[in-house]
Amino acid sequence: MGNIRSSEDTELFKDQVGHKAPPTTPGTAFPLTEDTTEPIVKKATTVQIGNDTVTLSEKEAFEIVLDKFKETSYSRSLKETAAVKLAVPRLILSNYFNFDWEKGQKIRLVITEVDNQNSREFLSSFMHVFGQAPAFGLYHTALSIGPLVLDWNASSLCIPRYNIGNIIFSIDLCDIKTEDDMFYAVDDICERVAFWNVNMKYSKENNCQKFVDDLCKELKLTIPRYGEYLSKIRKTGRCEPIFTIGLELAHILGVEESEIEFTTHKELDDFINKVIADGMYFKTEAGKMDEMLLTAYDKAYWYKHKKDSSSDIYIPHKCPFEM
């Protein structure tokens, strides 16, 4: 049976109670009891920060990262824009990892020079306290994925950036060939970058080396130990161009086993040319390792030369490597 209340009855009811009649159920002429309980107000589960919508937990992470920008001179809006994109993994992914994945990319361990003056001053004083003040240059360890460089700096932040030419040494760790593999790798990286940005403070224990080691552990990558040079620079940031002449090379050059330090670009080039003149050493296992190290030193000198072309220390001389 349908609703038997007539239109006249409904109008009468409205006149009697002074407002719109409550609903009725099919099969009865009597209205349902009006609900007098307070309406449930749903609490907002997201908030807007600039152009980005974030959850409440993401907002908490954002506020922690924002606090790391408090000493900078940027405007409030710019600080917020930067902080939210460094605190939330999905925003790190969408804002920084938007390069072409289809071509395949390499993940590399890289050694970069610290360019930021504030970072240089902080790290220099920090390392001096522990007896690790650099002589040849101030460098630190980073990881690159495709064109992006990920490094943990003195502001306790990892800000992904495109390679700006300050890489002086690199080692291939992994070659990612498929888009699916790249996605999973990048997804893991963004999670770890956000974790460090939100939870970690730069210190002797939580430095650039530990940051890279953590990323490599997450990606199940092993960092090769290329002699004392790489181990030393990763631990101390020091980059003196010191080279050990082993027994095999000493025999070829007609000298004693020894350790030498190249004080100028010319000294390095002259030495490399002497080794190349042999024609065979760089093809041996020990020679390949030494060539990699000497090439790294040469890159460092070239980088210095491009920044200060007037200095006699950095001017090349019949450089055997194309830079």
C-alpha positions as CSV (number, residue, x, y, z in Angstrom):
1,M,0.0,0.0,0.0
2,G,1.3,3.4,-0.8
3,N,1.4,6.6,1.2
4,I,-2.2,7.4,2.1
5,R,-1.7,10.9,3.3
6,S,-3.3,13.4,1.0
7,S,-1.8,16.6,-0.1
8,E,-4.3,18.4,2.0
9,D,-3.3,16.4,5.1
10,T,0.3,17.3,4.6
11,E,-0.4,21.0,4.2
12,L,-2.5,20.9,7.4
13,F,0.3,19.2,9.3
14,K,2.7,21.9,8.2
15,D,0.3,24.6,9.4
16,Q,-0.1,22.9,12.7
17,V,3.5,22.4,13.6
18,G,4.8,25.5,11.9
19,H,7.4,23.8,9.7
20,K,7.8,21.3,7.0
21,A,6.3,17.9,7.8
22,P,8.7,15.1,8.7
23,P,8.9,12.2,6.3
24,T,6.4,9.3,6.5
25,T,7.0,5.6,5.7
26,P,5.1,3.8,3.0
27,G,1.9,2.2,4.2
28,T,1.2,4.5,7.1
29,A,-0.4,7.9,7.5
30,F,1.8,8.7,10.5
31,P,5.0,10.7,10.2
32,L,8.3,9.3,11.5
33,T,9.6,10.8,14.8
34,E,11.8,13.8,14.0
35,D,15.5,13.3,14.7
36,T,16.6,15.9,17.3
37,T,20.2,14.7,17.7
38,E,23.0,17.0,16.8
39,P,24.4,16.4,13.3
40,I,27.8,14.7,13.2
41,V,30.5,17.1,12.0
42,K,33.3,15.3,10.3
43,K,36.8,16.5,11.1
44,A,38.9,17.5,8.2
45,T,41.4,14.8,7.3
46,T,43.5,16.9,4.9
47,V,44.8,20.5,4.8
48,Q,46.1,22.7,2.1
49,I,49.7,23.9,2.1
50,G,50.3,26.2,-0.9
51,N,49.2,24.2,-3.9
52,D,49.6,20.8,-2.2
53,T,46.9,18.9,-0.2
54,V,48.4,16.8,2.6
55,T,47.1,14.5,5.3
56,L,47.3,15.5,9.0
57,S,50.3,13.2,9.6
58,E,52.0,14.6,6.5
59,K,51.4,18.1,7.9
60,E,53.3,17.1,11.1
61,A,56.2,15.9,9.0
62,F,56.0,19.2,7.0
63,E,56.2,21.3,10.2
64,I,59.4,19.5,11.3
65,V,61.1,20.1,7.9
66,L,59.8,23.7,7.9
67,D,61.6,24.3,11.2
68,K,64.9,23.5,9.4
69,F,64.4,26.5,7.2
70,K,63.9,29.0,10.0
71,E,67.4,30.4,9.8
72,T,67.1,31.1,6.0
73,S,66.1,34.4,4.6
74,Y,63.4,33.0,2.3
75,S,59.8,34.2,2.5
76,R,57.4,32.2,4.6
77,S,55.5,31.0,1.5
78,L,58.7,29.9,-0.2
79,K,59.8,28.0,2.9
80,E,56.5,26.3,3.1
81,T,56.6,25.4,-0.6
82,A,60.0,23.9,-0.3
83,A,59.4,22.1,3.1
84,V,56.2,20.3,2.0
85,K,57.9,19.0,-1.1
86,L,60.8,17.6,1.0
87,A,58.7,16.0,3.8
88,V,56.2,13.9,1.9
89,P,57.5,10.9,-0.2
90,R,54.8,11.3,-2.9
91,L,55.6,15.0,-3.4
92,I,59.3,14.2,-3.6
93,L,58.5,11.7,-6.3
94,S,56.2,14.0,-8.3
95,N,58.4,17.2,-8.0
96,Y,61.9,15.9,-8.4
97,F,61.8,12.5,-10.2
98,N,59.9,13.7,-13.3
99,F,62.6,12.8,-15.8
100,D,62.3,10.2,-18.6
101,W,62.5,6.8,-17.1
102,E,62.0,4.8,-20.3
103,K,65.6,5.1,-21.4
104,G,66.9,3.4,-18.3
105,Q,69.1,5.1,-15.7
106,K,72.2,4.4,-13.6
107,I,72.5,4.7,-9.9
108,R,76.0,5.9,-9.0
109,L,78.1,6.6,-5.9
110,V,79.5,10.1,-6.5
111,I,81.9,12.4,-4.7
112,T,81.0,16.0,-5.0
113,E,82.6,19.2,-3.9
114,V,80.6,21.3,-1.3
115,D,79.7,24.5,-3.1
116,N,77.4,26.2,-0.5
117,Q,79.5,28.6,1.6
118,N,77.5,28.0,4.7
119,S,77.9,24.3,4.3
120,R,81.6,24.7,3.7
121,E,82.0,26.8,6.8
122,F,80.0,24.4,8.9
123,L,81.7,21.3,7.7
124,S,85.2,22.8,7.9
125,S,84.7,23.8,11.5
126,F,83.0,20.5,12.3
127,M,85.8,18.4,10.7
128,H,88.5,20.6,12.2
129,V,87.2,19.7,15.7
130,F,87.8,16.1,14.9
131,G,91.2,16.6,13.3
132,Q,89.8,16.1,9.8
133,A,90.3,19.5,8.2
134,P,90.7,19.0,4.4
135,A,93.8,20.1,2.6
136,F,93.1,19.6,-1.1
137,G,89.4,20.2,-1.0
138,L,86.2,19.7,0.8
139,Y,84.1,16.9,-0.6
140,H,81.4,14.6,0.4
141,T,79.6,11.4,-0.7
142,A,76.3,11.4,-2.6
143,L,74.1,9.1,-4.6
144,S,72.9,9.9,-8.1
145,I,70.0,8.3,-9.9
146,G,69.8,9.4,-13.5
147,P,70.4,13.1,-13.6
148,L,69.6,13.7,-10.0
149,V,72.1,14.0,-7.2
150,L,71.0,13.1,-3.6
151,D,73.2,14.3,-0.8
152,W,72.8,14.9,2.9
153,N,74.0,18.4,3.8
154,A,74.8,20.4,6.9
155,S,71.3,21.9,7.0
156,S,70.0,18.4,7.8
157,L,68.2,18.1,4.5
158,C,68.5,16.2,1.3
159,I,67.3,18.4,-1.5
160,P,67.4,16.4,-4.8
161,R,69.1,18.5,-7.5
162,Y,70.2,18.1,-11.0
163,N,74.0,17.6,-11.6
164,I,75.5,21.0,-11.8
165,G,79.0,19.8,-12.7
166,N,80.6,19.5,-9.2
167,I,80.9,15.7,-9.4
168,I,84.6,14.8,-9.4
169,F,84.4,11.0,-8.9
170,S,81.7,8.4,-9.6
171,I,81.2,4.7,-9.5
172,D,78.3,2.8,-11.2
173,L,76.4,0.8,-8.7
174,C,73.3,-0.3,-10.6
175,D,71.9,-0.1,-14.1
176,I,68.1,0.2,-14.1
177,K,66.7,-0.8,-17.5
178,T,63.0,-1.1,-17.1
179,E,60.4,1.5,-16.1
180,D,58.9,-0.8,-13.5
181,D,62.3,-1.3,-11.8
182,M,62.9,2.4,-11.9
183,F,59.6,3.1,-10.2
184,Y,60.2,0.7,-7.4
185,A,63.7,2.1,-6.9
186,V,62.6,5.7,-6.9
187,D,59.6,4.9,-4.6
188,D,62.0,3.4,-2.0
189,I,64.4,6.3,-2.4
190,C,61.7,8.9,-1.8
191,E,60.6,7.1,1.4
192,R,64.2,7.2,2.8
193,V,64.8,10.8,1.7
194,A,61.6,11.9,3.5
195,F,62.6,9.9,6.6
196,W,66.0,11.6,6.8
197,N,64.6,15.0,6.2
198,V,62.0,14.6,8.9
199,N,63.8,12.5,11.5
200,M,67.5,13.1,11.3
201,K,70.0,15.9,12.3
202,Y,73.4,16.3,10.7
203,S,76.1,15.0,13.1
204,K,79.3,13.0,13.1
205,E,77.1,9.8,13.2
206,N,74.4,11.0,10.8
207,N,76.6,12.4,8.0
208,C,76.5,12.2,4.2
209,Q,78.2,8.8,4.2
210,K,75.6,7.3,6.5
211,F,72.9,8.7,4.4
212,V,74.3,7.1,1.2
213,D,74.9,3.8,3.1
214,D,71.2,3.9,4.2
215,L,69.9,4.4,0.6
216,C,72.2,1.7,-0.7
217,K,70.9,-0.7,2.0
218,E,67.3,0.1,1.1
219,L,68.1,-0.6,-2.6
220,K,70.2,-3.7,-1.7
221,L,73.3,-2.2,-3.4
222,T,76.9,-2.9,-2.4
223,I,79.4,0.0,-2.4
224,P,82.8,-1.2,-3.8
225,R,85.8,-0.5,-1.8
226,Y,88.2,1.1,-4.3
227,G,91.3,1.3,-2.2
228,E,92.2,3.7,0.6
229,Y,91.3,6.8,-1.4
230,L,87.6,6.2,-1.6
231,S,87.4,4.9,2.0
232,K,89.2,7.9,3.3
233,I,87.3,10.5,1.3
234,R,84.0,9.0,2.4
235,K,84.9,9.0,6.0
236,T,86.7,12.3,6.3
237,G,85.8,14.5,3.3
238,R,89.5,14.9,2.6
239,C,90.8,14.7,-0.9
240,E,94.6,15.1,-1.0
241,P,95.9,13.7,-4.3
242,I,98.2,11.0,-2.8
243,F,99.1,8.0,-4.8
244,T,100.9,4.8,-3.7
245,I,103.4,3.3,-6.2
246,G,103.1,-0.4,-5.8
247,L,105.8,-3.0,-6.6
248,E,104.6,-3.7,-10.1
249,L,104.4,0.0,-11.1
250,A,107.7,0.7,-9.3
251,H,109.4,-1.9,-11.4
252,I,108.0,-0.4,-14.6
253,L,109.1,3.1,-13.7
254,G,112.4,2.1,-12.3
255,V,111.8,3.6,-8.9
256,E,111.3,2.4,-5.3
257,E,107.9,1.6,-3.9
258,S,106.7,4.9,-2.4
259,E,103.8,7.3,-1.7
260,I,103.7,10.5,-3.7
261,E,101.5,13.6,-3.5
262,F,100.7,15.6,-6.6
263,T,100.9,19.3,-5.7
264,T,100.0,20.6,-9.1
265,H,98.0,19.5,-12.1
266,K,101.1,19.4,-14.2
267,E,102.9,17.0,-11.8
268,L,99.9,14.6,-12.1
269,D,99.7,14.8,-15.9
270,D,103.5,14.2,-16.2
271,F,103.2,11.2,-14.0
272,I,100.3,9.7,-15.8
273,N,102.0,10.2,-19.2
274,K,105.0,8.2,-17.9
275,V,102.7,5.4,-16.9
276,I,100.9,5.5,-20.3
277,A,104.3,5.4,-22.1
278,D,104.7,1.8,-20.8
279,G,101.6,0.9,-22.8
280,M,100.5,-2.1,-20.7
281,Y,100.2,-1.2,-17.0
282,F,96.7,0.3,-17.2
283,K,95.5,-3.0,-18.7
284,T,96.4,-5.0,-15.7
285,E,94.1,-5.5,-12.7
286,A,96.2,-3.2,-10.5
287,G,96.6,-0.8,-13.3
288,K,92.9,-0.5,-13.9
289,M,92.4,0.4,-10.2
290,D,95.3,3.0,-10.3
291,E,94.0,4.5,-13.6
292,M,90.5,5.0,-12.0
293,L,92.1,6.8,-9.0
294,L,94.4,9.0,-11.2
295,T,91.5,9.9,-13.4
296,A,89.6,11.0,-10.3
297,Y,92.4,13.2,-9.2
298,D,92.6,14.6,-12.7
299,K,88.9,15.4,-12.7
300,A,89.3,17.2,-9.4
301,Y,92.2,19.3,-10.8
302,W,90.1,20.1,-13.9
303,Y,87.2,21.1,-11.8
304,K,89.5,23.4,-9.8
305,H,91.0,24.8,-13.0
306,K,87.5,25.7,-14.3
307,K,86.8,27.6,-11.1
308,D,90.2,29.3,-11.0
309,S,91.9,29.2,-14.4
310,S,94.6,31.7,-13.4
311,S,96.1,29.5,-10.7
312,D,99.3,27.7,-11.8
313,I,98.4,24.8,-9.4
314,Y,95.4,23.8,-11.5
315,I,96.7,24.4,-15.1
316,P,96.9,21.1,-17.0
317,H,100.0,20.0,-19.0
318,K,99.5,17.6,-21.9
319,C,96.7,16.1,-20.0
320,P,96.0,12.5,-21.2
321,F,92.4,12.5,-20.2
322,E,89.6,14.4,-22.0
323,M,87.6,16.5,-19.6
